[in-house]
Amino acid sequence: MARELRKPMYARDEVGVTNEEKIASLFQPDTLVAAQYFDNLRRNTLLEPEKRLTWAILEDAIRTFQDHVAAQDRRGKRLLEETEQWITQTGHDWIFSFENVCDTLGLNPEYVRQGLLRWKEKGRHPRRGEWQDQKLAG
């Protein structure tokens, strides 16, 4: 009777798979995971140009803001005013709003905004063209 209850070591379960086959399947490549990985990689690769564009927008705004903060001519003052208005405007209404640009890049828009305004108040004004060699976007 004890012999009837005992299963052989390589017996198949209800699905018809032996223990050896279950263990071996743990070490086989999972094609679904590989497909998901490459889909994700492709998605990130396609987003890279958009992130570079977004970096370029933010970089240009910061450079314009800093280069024209002490402007005396009408053009420089207008550029500073437009840039400062873009930086200080809150909301996500426009795809290239300051807050959307910062969110896309993983930056806290309020932190960046306050940093730029504090920088302006403290009078840390670079010489014109000082930022030329320090591009981040390209």
C-alpha positions in Angstrom: 0.0 0.0 0.0 2.8 2.4 0.8 4.2 1.7 -2.6 1.1 3.0 -4.4 1.2 6.4 -2.6 4.8 7.0 -3.5 5.4 8.8 -6.8 8.4 8.2 -8.9 11.1 11.0 -8.9 10.5 11.9 -12.5 6.8 11.7 -12.5 4.8 14.2 -14.5 2.4 16.6 -12.8 -1.1 17.4 -13.9 0.2 19.6 -16.8 2.5 16.9 -18.0 5.8 18.5 -17.1 8.5 16.8 -15.1 10.4 18.5 -12.3 13.6 18.5 -14.5 11.7 20.3 -17.3 10.5 22.9 -14.8 14.0 23.6 -13.5 15.5 23.7 -17.0 12.8 26.2 -18.1 14.1 28.7 -15.5 17.4 28.9 -17.4 16.0 29.4 -20.9 15.7 32.9 -22.4 12.3 34.5 -22.1 11.4 35.8 -25.5 8.6 37.9 -24.2 10.9 39.8 -21.9 13.4 40.4 -24.8 10.6 41.7 -27.0 9.5 44.1 -24.2 13.1 45.2 -23.7 13.6 46.1 -27.3 10.2 47.9 -27.6 11.2 50.0 -24.5 14.7 50.6 -26.0 13.2 51.7 -29.3 10.7 54.0 -27.5 13.6 55.6 -25.5 15.7 56.0 -28.7 12.8 57.8 -30.4 12.4 60.1 -27.5 16.0 61.2 -27.5 15.7 63.9 -30.2 12.7 65.4 -28.4 14.7 65.6 -25.2 17.6 67.2 -27.0 15.2 69.8 -28.5 13.7 70.4 -25.0 17.2 70.9 -23.5 18.0 73.3 -26.3 14.9 75.3 -25.6 15.7 75.6 -21.9 19.4 76.3 -22.6 18.5 79.1 -25.1 16.1 80.7 -22.6 18.6 80.6 -19.8 21.4 82.0 -22.0 19.1 84.8 -23.3 18.0 85.6 -19.7 21.5 85.8 -18.4 23.0 87.6 -21.4 20.4 90.3 -21.4 19.8 90.8 -17.7 21.8 94.1 -17.8 20.8 95.1 -21.3 20.5 98.8 -22.0 19.3 98.7 -25.6 15.7 98.2 -26.5 16.2 94.8 -28.2 18.1 93.4 -25.2 15.4 94.6 -22.8 12.7 93.1 -25.0 14.4 89.8 -25.1 14.9 89.8 -21.3 11.3 90.7 -20.7 10.0 88.0 -23.1 12.3 85.4 -21.5 11.5 86.4 -18.0 7.8 86.3 -18.8 8.2 82.7 -20.2 10.1 81.6 -17.1 7.7 83.1 -14.6 4.5 82.1 -16.3 2.9 79.1 -14.5 0.7 76.4 -16.1 0.9 73.6 -18.6 -1.3 75.1 -21.3 1.3 75.1 -24.0 3.5 72.2 -24.9 6.7 74.3 -24.7 5.7 76.2 -21.6 8.5 76.5 -19.0 6.8 74.1 -16.7 6.3 71.4 -19.4 9.9 71.8 -20.5 11.2 71.3 -17.0 8.9 68.4 -16.4 10.0 66.7 -19.6 13.6 67.0 -18.4 12.9 65.8 -14.9 13.6 69.2 -13.4 11.5 71.0 -10.7 10.2 74.1 -12.5 9.8 76.1 -9.3 13.3 75.3 -8.2 14.8 76.4 -11.6 12.6 79.5 -11.7 13.6 80.6 -8.2 17.2 79.9 -8.9 17.2 82.1 -12.0 15.3 84.9 -10.2 17.7 84.8 -7.3 20.6 84.9 -9.6 19.2 88.0 -11.3 18.6 89.7 -7.9 22.2 89.0 -6.7 23.6 90.5 -9.8 25.7 87.5 -10.9 25.8 88.7 -14.5 28.3 87.0 -16.8 30.3 88.8 -19.5 28.4 88.7 -22.8 29.1 85.4 -24.6 30.5 83.7 -21.5 28.2 80.7 -22.0 29.0 80.1 -25.6 31.3 77.1 -25.0 29.1 75.4 -22.5 26.2 74.0 -24.5 24.4 71.1 -23.0 21.9 70.2 -25.8 24.2 69.5 -28.6 
